[in-house]
């Protein structure tokens, strides 16, 4: 009948009285540490439980401040779209889908094309082609009137419905504004392939209900490829993408690098619901920022072979896919900042595939089904100022990575190790400093840990399981210097002098 906080306060009063009378000093100190850890665990549990979404960032920042740390604000990307000026030159016609798929294959390969063709059914495999100019959504019907494409566009109470795929050619563009809705019909195999300019400002694109009879896995999607640009601001996207396809997984921007894109793409301040995946492949300076991303069935945000990308200030909820964010395939100069990830069946953030110069700051990663943050086979990754708590596996896992910097994070009550260093090369370096590590299965564990430098970490809340595995021998020195903190603790495993961290890191 006493609230959790009230019960802890009562326990502290009783403890204070007993410590003044009966209990030895050392036992009092241990009991006080237990109560402090119990109180901290209660705060973290409330943070990771059901709550109003708007309070999560504020409460996480307050928790970090209480631990003497800072939860950095999300990076605000510099993203501006090109002025969209409609003109009367655009035309609409029907073309064979093979013309479009040939163009897509140049940029993204031909994977899943067979499924895409099957989804068109037994009818002629026609695609509505927009070329020769920039138009607004309401112009589509007028342009199609009197053409072979007219039967496949209709105005309904839900918006404009497409029952054929729409291709925006590289000399064309389409704009959706506030109040506009474009419905892509799943049963007839509709989707958007943008090779020109697609700008959604306050409008909505969604897939329809129902099932495609010819290809049950198919759902509509929006793909931007070639020199095309895709910009979304205050938009809404829903019921898109068929998993496990990357290119056709919902919202994708793909560049082969053979031809530079005209403008950077971005998705900002939008609501993205039941979209299997957002994929950014081979692009430069793409931004995914300030979005609510709900119910992703695949990797919610995938960056593959991307350069100078920003993923910031997004709120991920209701995930059923294996990862919230993945950076892979030699991506570089990527900033992952201020994202809120709560729950989900797999890893919160995964960095792998030789990625270099990836910086994670100010993220809140709570309740993932496995690791909170995992780094595999990468060059240089900086993990600084994040809250990583109550994940079912390891808090932060550094695996086979040349340089890993783990600094000023709160790593709390994960069911696995707080920080795990494993399968590191002899020359690999891990810098673990100024973190608050408490309540994990063990604090810092090594399994072929490479070279490790530890400094300034607060580990009292991790007693008695502070070090484990290859790092277990450090426990004796840590306990000795904890009782007599001068001189400062120096671990037995130090990096070689003169080795500068993240020499090649884009954000280092």
Secondary structure as UniProt FT lines:
FT   HELIX           4..19
FT   TURN            20..22
FT   HELIX           25..48
FT   HELIX           53..66
FT   TURN            67..68
FT   TURN            88..89
FT   STRAND          91..96
FT   HELIX           97..108
FT   TURN            111..112
FT   HELIX           113..118
FT   TURN            119..122
FT   STRAND          126..131
FT   STRAND          134..136
FT   TURN            137..138
FT   HELIX           139..144
FT   TURN            145..146
FT   TURN            148..149
FT   HELIX           150..152
FT   STRAND          153..156
FT   TURN            157..158
FT   STRAND          159..162
FT   STRAND          165..168
FT   TURN            170..171
FT   STRAND          173..176
FT   TURN            178..179
FT   STRAND          181..184
FT   TURN            186..189
FT   STRAND          192..194
FT   STRAND          197..201
FT   STRAND          204..207
FT   TURN            216..217
FT   STRAND          222..224
FT   TURN            226..227
FT   STRAND          229..233
FT   STRAND          236..240
FT   TURN            243..244
FT   TURN            247..248
FT   STRAND          250..254
FT   STRAND          266..268
FT   STRAND          271..275
FT   STRAND          277..281
FT   STRAND          287..289
FT   STRAND          292..294
FT   STRAND          301..304
FT   STRAND          310..312
FT   STRAND          315..317
FT   STRAND          323..328
FT   STRAND          335..337
FT   STRAND          340..342
FT   STRAND          347..351
FT   TURN            353..354
FT   STRAND          358..361
FT   STRAND          364..366
FT   STRAND          373..376
FT   STRAND          380..384
FT   STRAND          387..389
FT   STRAND          396..399
FT   STRAND          403..407
FT   STRAND          410..412
FT   STRAND          419..422
FT   TURN            426..427
FT   STRAND          429..433
FT   STRAND          436..438
FT   STRAND          444..447
FT   STRAND          451..455
FT   HELIX           460..462
FT   TURN            463..464
FT   STRAND          467..469
FT   TURN            470..473
FT   HELIX           474..483
FT   TURN            497..498
FT   TURN            501..504
FT   TURN            506..507
//
